[in-house]
Amino acid sequence: MRWFNQNKAPKWYTKDLRAFAQAHRQIFGKDPYLEEWPCLNDKTPTTGFEPHYTYQGPWVMRNLLIRRPAKHVDVGSWTAYLGFFPACSQPNLWTYARQNCPCRA
């Protein structure tokens, strides 16, 4: 790691990285693959939480499983839902922007 070896890393990062690498070696018996450009601003005391988008997917899936519609039309939703919806109905995704998605229902 060029960036790390040039001593440009903050001291807390160096300490955390060494602890992580040591734990990884103990568990897996080899050095971890590490990115050279870490996101140093990601070290926060808490992780943000947005309840609407956290609960929306499970709510939709529960309701689809309960109602079992023959077809589900989804307008402007998260494209990752396409992986879940076919489990209970024929999905039809409508969006406002062109999607680059090779998925088939």
C-alpha positions as CSV (number, residue, x, y, z in Angstrom):
1,M,0.0,0.0,0.0
2,R,1.9,3.0,-1.3
3,W,-0.3,5.6,0.5
4,F,-0.1,3.7,3.9
5,N,3.7,3.2,3.6
6,Q,4.4,6.8,3.0
7,N,3.2,7.6,6.5
8,K,0.4,9.9,5.2
9,A,-2.3,8.0,7.1
10,P,-3.8,9.4,10.3
11,K,-2.5,7.7,13.5
12,W,-6.0,6.3,14.3
13,Y,-6.2,4.8,10.9
14,T,-2.8,3.1,11.2
15,K,-3.8,1.6,14.5
16,D,-7.2,0.4,13.2
17,L,-5.6,-1.0,10.1
18,R,-3.0,-3.0,12.0
19,A,-5.6,-4.4,14.4
20,F,-7.8,-5.4,11.4
21,A,-4.9,-7.0,9.5
22,Q,-3.9,-9.0,12.6
23,A,-7.4,-10.2,13.3
24,H,-7.8,-11.2,9.6
25,R,-4.5,-13.2,9.7
26,Q,-5.6,-15.0,12.8
27,I,-9.0,-15.9,11.3
28,F,-8.1,-16.6,7.7
29,G,-4.3,-17.3,7.9
30,K,-3.4,-14.7,5.3
31,D,-3.1,-10.9,4.8
32,P,-6.3,-9.1,3.9
33,Y,-6.8,-7.4,0.5
34,L,-6.8,-3.7,1.4
35,E,-7.8,-0.7,-0.7
36,E,-5.2,2.0,-1.2
37,W,-7.6,4.9,-0.8
38,P,-9.7,4.4,2.3
39,C,-12.7,6.6,3.1
40,L,-11.3,8.3,6.1
41,N,-14.5,10.4,6.7
42,D,-16.5,7.2,7.2
43,K,-15.2,6.7,10.8
44,T,-18.2,8.1,12.7
45,P,-19.5,7.2,16.2
46,T,-22.9,6.1,14.7
47,T,-24.3,4.8,11.5
48,G,-27.0,6.9,9.8
49,F,-30.5,5.4,9.6
50,E,-33.3,6.4,7.1
51,P,-36.4,4.6,8.2
52,H,-38.5,5.1,5.1
53,Y,-36.1,3.3,2.8
54,T,-35.2,0.8,5.4
55,Y,-38.7,-0.4,6.0
56,Q,-40.2,0.2,2.5
57,G,-38.8,-3.0,0.9
58,P,-39.9,-5.4,3.6
59,W,-43.3,-3.7,3.8
60,V,-43.8,-4.1,0.0
61,M,-42.7,-7.7,0.0
62,R,-44.9,-8.7,3.0
63,N,-47.9,-7.1,1.2
64,L,-47.1,-8.9,-2.1
65,L,-46.8,-12.2,-0.3
66,I,-50.1,-11.7,1.5
67,R,-52.1,-10.5,-1.5
68,R,-50.4,-12.6,-4.2
69,P,-51.4,-10.4,-7.1
70,A,-51.1,-11.8,-10.6
71,K,-49.1,-8.8,-11.6
72,H,-47.3,-6.0,-9.7
73,V,-46.7,-2.6,-11.3
74,D,-44.0,-0.7,-9.6
75,V,-43.5,3.0,-10.5
76,G,-40.1,4.6,-9.8
77,S,-39.0,2.2,-7.2
78,W,-35.6,0.8,-6.3
79,T,-34.4,-1.5,-9.2
80,A,-33.0,-4.1,-6.8
81,Y,-36.6,-5.0,-6.0
82,L,-36.7,-6.8,-9.3
83,G,-34.8,-9.6,-7.6
84,F,-37.5,-10.1,-5.0
85,F,-40.8,-9.4,-6.7
86,P,-40.8,-12.4,-9.1
87,A,-40.9,-14.6,-6.0
88,C,-44.6,-13.8,-5.6
89,S,-45.9,-12.0,-8.8
90,Q,-45.1,-10.9,-12.3
91,P,-43.3,-7.6,-11.9
92,N,-43.6,-4.7,-14.2
93,L,-41.2,-1.8,-13.4
94,W,-41.9,1.7,-14.6
95,T,-39.3,4.4,-14.0
96,Y,-38.8,8.0,-14.9
97,A,-35.2,7.5,-16.1
98,R,-33.9,4.9,-18.6
99,Q,-32.6,1.8,-16.8
100,N,-29.7,-0.3,-17.8
101,C,-31.2,-3.5,-16.5
102,P,-31.1,-6.8,-18.5
103,C,-33.7,-8.4,-16.0
104,R,-36.6,-10.4,-17.3
105,A,-39.7,-11.3,-15.4
